[in-house]
Amino acid sequence: MESTVLSVLALAAFGLLVALTGGIIYLTLADWRDRRRREQDTRGDRPNRRKSEQAKR
């Protein structure tokens, strides 16, 4: 009985650890992407448009 409870708790702890790590990675990448966009806007750099977007104009 005790080993079953400990196994369930260990599995739950591992699942929460994986979810928390994934969330931190997501937020870090989102912040990095947003910071890069803000820096491009302040410098006035604009990424080159794709040919398909230029053809529409």
mmCIF file of the N, C-alpha and C atoms, coordinates in Angstrom:
data_MODEL
# 
_entry.id   MODEL 
# 
loop_
_atom_site.group_PDB 
_atom_site.id 
_atom_site.type_symbol 
_atom_site.label_atom_id 
_atom_site.label_alt_id 
_atom_site.label_comp_id 
_atom_site.label_asym_id 
_atom_site.label_entity_id 
_atom_site.label_seq_id 
_atom_site.pdbx_PDB_ins_code 
_atom_site.Cartn_x 
_atom_site.Cartn_y 
_atom_site.Cartn_z 
_atom_site.occupancy 
_atom_site.B_iso_or_equiv 
_atom_site.pdbx_formal_charge 
_atom_site.auth_seq_id 
_atom_site.auth_comp_id 
_atom_site.auth_asym_id 
_atom_site.auth_atom_id 
_atom_site.pdbx_PDB_model_num 
ATOM 1   N N  . MET A 1 1  ? 0.821  -1.194 0.000   1.00 0.00 ? 1  MET A N  1 
ATOM 2   C CA . MET A 1 1  ? 0.000  0.000  0.000   1.00 0.00 ? 1  MET A CA 1 
ATOM 3   C C  . MET A 1 1  ? 0.868  1.262  0.000   1.00 0.00 ? 1  MET A C  1 
ATOM 4   N N  . GLU A 1 2  ? 1.883  1.303  0.858   1.00 0.00 ? 2  GLU A N  1 
ATOM 5   C CA . GLU A 1 2  ? 2.726  2.479  0.954   1.00 0.00 ? 2  GLU A CA 1 
ATOM 6   C C  . GLU A 1 2  ? 3.523  2.708  -0.323  1.00 0.00 ? 2  GLU A C  1 
ATOM 7   N N  . SER A 1 3  ? 3.977  1.622  -0.939  1.00 0.00 ? 3  SER A N  1 
ATOM 8   C CA . SER A 1 3  ? 4.756  1.770  -2.172  1.00 0.00 ? 3  SER A CA 1 
ATOM 9   C C  . SER A 1 3  ? 3.889  2.309  -3.300  1.00 0.00 ? 3  SER A C  1 
ATOM 10  N N  . THR A 1 4  ? 2.624  1.956  -3.323  1.00 0.00 ? 4  THR A N  1 
ATOM 11  C CA . THR A 1 4  ? 1.710  2.465  -4.345  1.00 0.00 ? 4  THR A CA 1 
ATOM 12  C C  . THR A 1 4  ? 1.504  3.969  -4.169  1.00 0.00 ? 4  THR A C  1 
ATOM 13  N N  . VAL A 1 5  ? 1.323  4.400  -2.941  1.00 0.00 ? 5  VAL A N  1 
ATOM 14  C CA . VAL A 1 5  ? 1.124  5.826  -2.664  1.00 0.00 ? 5  VAL A CA 1 
ATOM 15  C C  . VAL A 1 5  ? 2.387  6.602  -3.037  1.00 0.00 ? 5  VAL A C  1 
ATOM 16  N N  . LEU A 1 6  ? 3.530  6.064  -2.659  1.00 0.00 ? 6  LEU A N  1 
ATOM 17  C CA . LEU A 1 6  ? 4.786  6.744  -2.988  1.00 0.00 ? 6  LEU A CA 1 
ATOM 18  C C  . LEU A 1 6  ? 5.012  6.782  -4.499  1.00 0.00 ? 6  LEU A C  1 
ATOM 19  N N  . SER A 1 7  ? 4.657  5.731  -5.185  1.00 0.00 ? 7  SER A N  1 
ATOM 20  C CA . SER A 1 7  ? 4.805  5.715  -6.642  1.00 0.00 ? 7  SER A CA 1 
ATOM 21  C C  . SER A 1 7  ? 3.914  6.769  -7.298  1.00 0.00 ? 7  SER A C  1 
ATOM 22  N N  . VAL A 1 8  ? 2.700  6.881  -6.831  1.00 0.00 ? 8  VAL A N  1 
ATOM 23  C CA . VAL A 1 8  ? 1.773  7.874  -7.380  1.00 0.00 ? 8  VAL A CA 1 
ATOM 24  C C  . VAL A 1 8  ? 2.287  9.278  -7.097  1.00 0.00 ? 8  VAL A C  1 
ATOM 25  N N  . LEU A 1 9  ? 2.755  9.512  -5.874  1.00 0.00 ? 9  LEU A N  1 
ATOM 26  C CA . LEU A 1 9  ? 3.283  10.836 -5.536  1.00 0.00 ? 9  LEU A CA 1 
ATOM 27  C C  . LEU A 1 9  ? 4.537  11.163 -6.355  1.00 0.00 ? 9  LEU A C  1 
ATOM 28  N N  . ALA A 1 10 ? 5.402  10.184 -6.558  1.00 0.00 ? 10 ALA A N  1 
ATOM 29  C CA . ALA A 1 10 ? 6.605  10.418 -7.357  1.00 0.00 ? 10 ALA A CA 1 
ATOM 30  C C  . ALA A 1 10 ? 6.240  10.721 -8.803  1.00 0.00 ? 10 ALA A C  1 
ATOM 31  N N  . LEU A 1 11 ? 5.272  10.004 -9.345  1.00 0.00 ? 11 LEU A N  1 
ATOM 32  C CA . LEU A 1 11 ? 4.828  10.246 -10.716 1.00 0.00 ? 11 LEU A CA 1 
ATOM 33  C C  . LEU A 1 11 ? 4.190  11.626 -10.847 1.00 0.00 ? 11 LEU A C  1 
ATOM 34  N N  . ALA A 1 12 ? 3.395  12.009 -9.859  1.00 0.00 ? 12 ALA A N  1 
ATOM 35  C CA . ALA A 1 12 ? 2.768  13.331 -9.881  1.00 0.00 ? 12 ALA A CA 1 
ATOM 36  C C  . ALA A 1 12 ? 3.826  14.425 -9.778  1.00 0.00 ? 12 ALA A C  1 
ATOM 37  N N  . ALA A 1 13 ? 4.822  14.222 -8.923  1.00 0.00 ? 13 ALA A N  1 
ATOM 38  C CA . ALA A 1 13 ? 5.891  15.216 -8.786  1.00 0.00 ? 13 ALA A CA 1 
ATOM 39  C C  . ALA A 1 13 ? 6.676  15.347 -10.079 1.00 0.00 ? 13 ALA A C  1 
ATOM 40  N N  . PHE A 1 14 ? 6.951  14.229 -10.725 1.00 0.00 ? 14 PHE A N  1 
ATOM 41  C CA . PHE A 1 14 ? 7.676  14.275 -11.995 1.00 0.00 ? 14 PHE A CA 1 
ATOM 42  C C  . PHE A 1 14 ? 6.857  14.982 -13.071 1.00 0.00 ? 14 PHE A C  1 
ATOM 43  N N  . GLY A 1 15 ? 5.564  14.711 -13.129 1.00 0.00 ? 15 GLY A N  1 
ATOM 44  C CA . GLY A 1 15 ? 4.696  15.377 -14.099 1.00 0.00 ? 15 GLY A CA 1 
ATOM 45  C C  . GLY A 1 15 ? 4.642  16.872 -13.881 1.00 0.00 ? 15 GLY A C  1 
ATOM 46  N N  . LEU A 1 16 ? 4.537  17.290 -12.620 1.00 0.00 ? 16 LEU A N  1 
ATOM 47  C CA . LEU A 1 16 ? 4.526  18.721 -12.322 1.00 0.00 ? 16 LEU A CA 1 
ATOM 48  C C  . LEU A 1 16 ? 5.853  19.371 -12.660 1.00 0.00 ? 16 LEU A C  1 
ATOM 49  N N  . LEU A 1 17 ? 6.943  18.661 -12.421 1.00 0.00 ? 17 LEU A N  1 
ATOM 50  C CA . LEU A 1 17 ? 8.260  19.189 -12.760 1.00 0.00 ? 17 LEU A CA 1 
ATOM 51  C C  . LEU A 1 17 ? 8.399  19.399 -14.262 1.00 0.00 ? 17 LEU A C  1 
ATOM 52  N N  . VAL A 1 18 ? 7.923  18.453 -15.049 1.00 0.00 ? 18 VAL A N  1 
ATOM 53  C CA . VAL A 1 18 ? 7.980  18.575 -16.500 1.00 0.00 ? 18 VAL A CA 1 
ATOM 54  C C  . VAL A 1 18 ? 7.104  19.735 -16.977 1.00 0.00 ? 18 VAL A C  1 
ATOM 55  N N  . ALA A 1 19 ? 5.914  19.869 -16.411 1.00 0.00 ? 19 ALA A N  1 
ATOM 56  C CA . ALA A 1 19 ? 5.012  20.959 -16.805 1.00 0.00 ? 19 ALA A CA 1 
ATOM 57  C C  . ALA A 1 19 ? 5.612  22.315 -16.438 1.00 0.00 ? 19 ALA A C  1 
ATOM 58  N N  . LEU A 1 20 ? 6.192  22.421 -15.262 1.00 0.00 ? 20 LEU A N  1 
ATOM 59  C CA . LEU A 1 20 ? 6.800  23.678 -14.836 1.00 0.00 ? 20 LEU A CA 1 
ATOM 60  C C  . LEU A 1 20 ? 7.996  24.041 -15.712 1.00 0.00 ? 20 LEU A C  1 
ATOM 61  N N  . THR A 1 21 ? 8.821  23.060 -16.030 1.00 0.00 ? 21 THR A N  1 
ATOM 62  C CA . THR A 1 21 ? 9.975  23.306 -16.891 1.00 0.00 ? 21 THR A CA 1 
ATOM 63  C C  . THR A 1 21 ? 9.528  23.757 -18.278 1.00 0.00 ? 21 THR A C  1 
ATOM 64  N N  . GLY A 1 22 ? 8.506  23.117 -18.824 1.00 0.00 ? 22 GLY A N  1 
ATOM 65  C CA . GLY A 1 22 ? 7.977  23.517 -20.126 1.00 0.00 ? 22 GLY A CA 1 
ATOM 66  C C  . GLY A 1 22 ? 7.441  24.941 -20.108 1.00 0.00 ? 22 GLY A C  1 
ATOM 67  N N  . GLY A 1 23 ? 6.755  25.314 -19.035 1.00 0.00 ? 23 GLY A N  1 
ATOM 68  C CA . GLY A 1 23 ? 6.232  26.667 -18.920 1.00 0.00 ? 23 GLY A CA 1 
ATOM 69  C C  . GLY A 1 23 ? 7.335  27.708 -18.849 1.00 0.00 ? 23 GLY A C  1 
ATOM 70  N N  . ILE A 1 24 ? 8.382  27.401 -18.103 1.00 0.00 ? 24 ILE A N  1 
ATOM 71  C CA . ILE A 1 24 ? 9.510  28.335 -18.000 1.00 0.00 ? 24 ILE A CA 1 
ATOM 72  C C  . ILE A 1 24 ? 10.199 28.497 -19.341 1.00 0.00 ? 24 ILE A C  1 
ATOM 73  N N  . ILE A 1 25 ? 10.382 27.400 -20.067 1.00 0.00 ? 25 ILE A N  1 
ATOM 74  C CA . ILE A 1 25 ? 11.011 27.476 -21.392 1.00 0.00 ? 25 ILE A CA 1 
ATOM 75  C C  . ILE A 1 25 ? 10.147 28.304 -22.338 1.00 0.00 ? 25 ILE A C  1 
ATOM 76  N N  . TYR A 1 26 ? 8.831  28.092 -22.307 1.00 0.00 ? 26 TYR A N  1 
ATOM 77  C CA . TYR A 1 26 ? 7.927  28.855 -23.171 1.00 0.00 ? 26 TYR A CA 1 
ATOM 78  C C  . TYR A 1 26 ? 8.003  30.350 -22.865 1.00 0.00 ? 26 TYR A C  1 
ATOM 79  N N  . LEU A 1 27 ? 7.940  30.710 -21.596 1.00 0.00 ? 27 LEU A N  1 
ATOM 80  C CA . LEU A 1 27 ? 7.981  32.127 -21.235 1.00 0.00 ? 27 LEU A CA 1 
ATOM 81  C C  . LEU A 1 27 ? 9.321  32.762 -21.578 1.00 0.00 ? 27 LEU A C  1 
ATOM 82  N N  . THR A 1 28 ? 10.403 32.016 -21.419 1.00 0.00 ? 28 THR A N  1 
ATOM 83  C CA . THR A 1 28 ? 11.722 32.540 -21.757 1.00 0.00 ? 28 THR A CA 1 
ATOM 84  C C  . THR A 1 28 ? 11.829 32.810 -23.251 1.00 0.00 ? 28 THR A C  1 
ATOM 85  N N  . LEU A 1 29 ? 11.363 31.867 -24.060 1.00 0.00 ? 29 LEU A N  1 
ATOM 86  C CA . LEU A 1 29 ? 11.425 32.061 -25.510 1.00 0.00 ? 29 LEU A CA 1 
ATOM 87  C C  . LEU A 1 29 ? 10.515 33.195 -25.966 1.00 0.00 ? 29 LEU A C  1 
ATOM 88  N N  . ALA A 1 30 ? 9.336  33.317 -25.362 1.00 0.00 ? 30 ALA A N  1 
ATOM 89  C CA . ALA A 1 30 ? 8.423  34.409 -25.721 1.00 0.00 ? 30 ALA A CA 1 
ATOM 90  C C  . ALA A 1 30 ? 9.028  35.765 -25.365 1.00 0.00 ? 30 ALA A C  1 
ATOM 91  N N  . ASP A 1 31 ? 9.665  35.858 -24.208 1.00 0.00 ? 31 ASP A N  1 
ATOM 92  C CA . ASP A 1 31 ? 10.306 37.110 -23.804 1.00 0.00 ? 31 ASP A CA 1 
ATOM 93  C C  . ASP A 1 31 ? 11.464 37.452 -24.731 1.00 0.00 ? 31 ASP A C  1 
ATOM 94  N N  . TRP A 1 32 ? 12.256 36.452 -25.096 1.00 0.00 ? 32 TRP A N  1 
ATOM 95  C CA . TRP A 1 32 ? 13.386 36.674 -26.001 1.00 0.00 ? 32 TRP A CA 1 
ATOM 96  C C  . TRP A 1 32 ? 12.894 37.174 -27.359 1.00 0.00 ? 32 TRP A C  1 
ATOM 97  N N  . ARG A 1 33 ? 11.833 36.561 -27.879 1.00 0.00 ? 33 ARG A N  1 
ATOM 98  C CA . ARG A 1 33 ? 11.280 36.970 -29.176 1.00 0.00 ? 33 ARG A CA 1 
ATOM 99  C C  . ARG A 1 33 ? 10.731 38.394 -29.121 1.00 0.00 ? 33 ARG A C  1 
ATOM 100 N N  . ASP A 1 34 ? 10.008 38.717 -28.050 1.00 0.00 ? 34 ASP A N  1 
ATOM 101 C CA . ASP A 1 34 ? 9.454  40.064 -27.915 1.00 0.00 ? 34 ASP A CA 1 
ATOM 102 C C  . ASP A 1 34 ? 10.546 41.111 -27.749 1.00 0.00 ? 34 ASP A C  1 
ATOM 103 N N  . ARG A 1 35 ? 11.582 40.781 -26.990 1.00 0.00 ? 35 ARG A N  1 
ATOM 104 C CA . ARG A 1 35 ? 12.689 41.715 -26.805 1.00 0.00 ? 35 ARG A CA 1 
ATOM 105 C C  . ARG A 1 35 ? 13.389 41.976 -28.131 1.00 0.00 ? 35 ARG A C  1 
ATOM 106 N N  . ARG A 1 36 ? 13.558 40.942 -28.934 1.00 0.00 ? 36 ARG A N  1 
ATOM 107 C CA . ARG A 1 36 ? 14.200 41.111 -30.237 1.00 0.00 ? 36 ARG A CA 1 
ATOM 108 C C  . ARG A 1 36 ? 13.356 41.993 -31.150 1.00 0.00 ? 36 ARG A C  1 
ATOM 109 N N  . ARG A 1 37 ? 12.034 41.817 -31.111 1.00 0.00 ? 37 ARG A N  1 
ATOM 110 C CA . ARG A 1 37 ? 11.150 42.667 -31.924 1.00 0.00 ? 37 ARG A CA 1 
ATOM 111 C C  . ARG A 1 37 ? 11.208 44.119 -31.475 1.00 0.00 ? 37 ARG A C  1 
ATOM 112 N N  . ARG A 1 38 ? 11.220 44.343 -30.153 1.00 0.00 ? 38 ARG A N  1 
ATOM 113 C CA . ARG A 1 38 ? 11.304 45.730 -29.651 1.00 0.00 ? 38 ARG A CA 1 
ATOM 114 C C  . ARG A 1 38 ? 12.608 46.385 -30.064 1.00 0.00 ? 38 ARG A C  1 
ATOM 115 N N  . GLU A 1 39 ? 13.707 45.644 -29.998 1.00 0.00 ? 39 GLU A N  1 
ATOM 116 C CA . GLU A 1 39 ? 14.996 46.204 -30.406 1.00 0.00 ? 39 GLU A CA 1 
ATOM 117 C C  . GLU A 1 39 ? 15.004 46.541 -31.889 1.00 0.00 ? 39 GLU A C  1 
ATOM 118 N N  . GLN A 1 40 ? 14.387 45.707 -32.712 1.00 0.00 ? 40 GLN A N  1 
ATOM 119 C CA . GLN A 1 40 ? 14.317 46.001 -34.144 1.00 0.00 ? 40 GLN A CA 1 
ATOM 120 C C  . GLN A 1 40 ? 13.478 47.250 -34.393 1.00 0.00 ? 40 GLN A C  1 
ATOM 121 N N  . ASP A 1 41 ? 12.402 47.409 -33.637 1.00 0.00 ? 41 ASP A N  1 
ATOM 122 C CA . ASP A 1 41 ? 11.551 48.595 -33.818 1.00 0.00 ? 41 ASP A CA 1 
ATOM 123 C C  . ASP A 1 41 ? 12.280 49.866 -33.402 1.00 0.00 ? 41 ASP A C  1 
ATOM 124 N N  . THR A 1 42 ? 13.039 49.818 -32.325 1.00 0.00 ? 42 THR A N  1 
ATOM 125 C CA . THR A 1 42 ? 13.735 51.025 -31.882 1.00 0.00 ? 42 THR A CA 1 
ATOM 126 C C  . THR A 1 42 ? 14.878 51.383 -32.821 1.00 0.00 ? 42 THR A C  1 
ATOM 127 N N  . ARG A 1 43 ? 15.505 50.404 -33.441 1.00 0.00 ? 43 ARG A N  1 
ATOM 128 C CA . ARG A 1 43 ? 16.577 50.682 -34.399 1.00 0.00 ? 43 ARG A CA 1 
ATOM 129 C C  . ARG A 1 43 ? 16.023 51.055 -35.767 1.00 0.00 ? 43 ARG A C  1 
ATOM 130 N N  . GLY A 1 44 ? 14.779 50.736 -35.991 1.00 0.00 ? 44 GLY A N  1 
ATOM 131 C CA . GLY A 1 44 ? 14.186 51.016 -37.289 1.00 0.00 ? 44 GLY A CA 1 
ATOM 132 C C  . GLY A 1 44 ? 14.402 49.909 -38.294 1.00 0.00 ? 44 GLY A C  1 
ATOM 133 N N  . ASP A 1 45 ? 14.971 48.824 -37.857 1.00 0.00 ? 45 ASP A N  1 
ATOM 134 C CA . ASP A 1 45 ? 15.166 47.695 -38.773 1.00 0.00 ? 45 ASP A CA 1 
ATOM 135 C C  . ASP A 1 45 ? 13.832 47.015 -39.018 1.00 0.00 ? 45 ASP A C  1 
ATOM 136 N N  . ARG A 1 46 ? 13.629 46.662 -40.213 1.00 0.00 ? 46 ARG A N  1 
ATOM 137 C CA . ARG A 1 46 ? 12.444 45.891 -40.571 1.00 0.00 ? 46 ARG A CA 1 
ATOM 138 C C  . ARG A 1 46 ? 12.910 44.638 -41.289 1.00 0.00 ? 46 ARG A C  1 
ATOM 139 N N  . PRO A 1 47 ? 12.344 43.505 -40.942 1.00 0.00 ? 47 PRO A N  1 
ATOM 140 C CA . PRO A 1 47 ? 12.726 42.296 -41.675 1.00 0.00 ? 47 PRO A CA 1 
ATOM 141 C C  . PRO A 1 47 ? 12.260 42.387 -43.117 1.00 0.00 ? 47 PRO A C  1 
ATOM 142 N N  . ASN A 1 48 ? 13.016 41.782 -43.996 1.00 0.00 ? 48 ASN A N  1 
ATOM 143 C CA . ASN A 1 48 ? 12.651 41.802 -45.409 1.00 0.00 ? 48 ASN A CA 1 
ATOM 144 C C  . ASN A 1 48 ? 11.342 41.078 -45.627 1.00 0.00 ? 48 ASN A C  1 
ATOM 145 N N  . ARG A 1 49 ? 10.528 41.640 -46.478 1.00 0.00 ? 49 ARG A N  1 
ATOM 146 C CA . ARG A 1 49 ? 9.253  40.993 -46.783 1.00 0.00 ? 49 ARG A CA 1 
ATOM 147 C C  . ARG A 1 49 ? 9.491  39.829 -47.719 1.00 0.00 ? 49 ARG A C  1 
ATOM 148 N N  . ARG A 1 50 ? 8.633  38.857 -47.585 1.00 0.00 ? 50 ARG A N  1 
ATOM 149 C CA . ARG A 1 50 ? 8.715  37.710 -48.479 1.00 0.00 ? 50 ARG A CA 1 
ATOM 150 C C  . ARG A 1 50 ? 8.187  38.094 -49.849 1.00 0.00 ? 50 ARG A C  1 
ATOM 151 N N  . LYS A 1 51 ? 8.603  37.363 -50.821 1.00 0.00 ? 51 LYS A N  1 
ATOM 152 C CA . LYS A 1 51 ? 8.167  37.680 -52.197 1.00 0.00 ? 51 LYS A CA 1 
ATOM 153 C C  . LYS A 1 51 ? 6.664  37.575 -52.334 1.00 0.00 ? 51 LYS A C  1 
ATOM 154 N N  . SER A 1 52 ? 6.044  36.625 -51.633 1.00 0.00 ? 52 SER A N  1 
ATOM 155 C CA . SER A 1 52 ? 4.605  36.485 -51.737 1.00 0.00 ? 52 SER A CA 1 
ATOM 156 C C  . SER A 1 52 ? 3.880  37.704 -51.165 1.00 0.00 ? 52 SER A C  1 
ATOM 157 N N  . GLU A 1 53 ? 4.449  38.298 -50.110 1.00 0.00 ? 53 GLU A N  1 
ATOM 158 C CA . GLU A 1 53 ? 3.840  39.492 -49.528 1.00 0.00 ? 53 GLU A CA 1 
ATOM 159 C C  . GLU A 1 53 ? 4.058  40.701 -50.445 1.00 0.00 ? 53 GLU A C  1 
ATOM 160 N N  . GLN A 1 54 ? 5.210  40.782 -51.127 1.00 0.00 ? 54 GLN A N  1 
ATOM 161 C CA . GLN A 1 54 ? 5.463  41.888 -52.040 1.00 0.00 ? 54 GLN A CA 1 
ATOM 162 C C  . GLN A 1 54 ? 4.576  41.808 -53.277 1.00 0.00 ? 54 GLN A C  1 
ATOM 163 N N  . ALA A 1 55 ? 4.252  40.605 -53.711 1.00 0.00 ? 55 ALA A N  1 
ATOM 164 C CA . ALA A 1 55 ? 3.420  40.430 -54.896 1.00 0.00 ? 55 ALA A CA 1 
ATOM 165 C C  . ALA A 1 55 ? 2.000  40.909 -54.643 1.00 0.00 ? 55 ALA A C  1 
ATOM 166 N N  . LYS A 1 56 ? 1.544  40.859 -53.405 1.00 0.00 ? 56 LYS A N  1 
ATOM 167 C CA . LYS A 1 56 ? 0.199  41.297 -53.080 1.00 0.00 ? 56 LYS A CA 1 
ATOM 168 C C  . LYS A 1 56 ? 0.039  42.802 -53.207 1.00 0.00 ? 56 LYS A C  1 
ATOM 169 N N  . ARG A 1 57 ? 1.124  43.550 -53.057 1.00 0.00 ? 57 ARG A N  1 
ATOM 170 C CA . ARG A 1 57 ? 1.042  45.007 -53.113 1.00 0.00 ? 57 ARG A CA 1 
ATOM 171 C C  . ARG A 1 57 ? 1.106  45.546 -54.490 1.00 0.00 ? 57 ARG A C  1 
# 
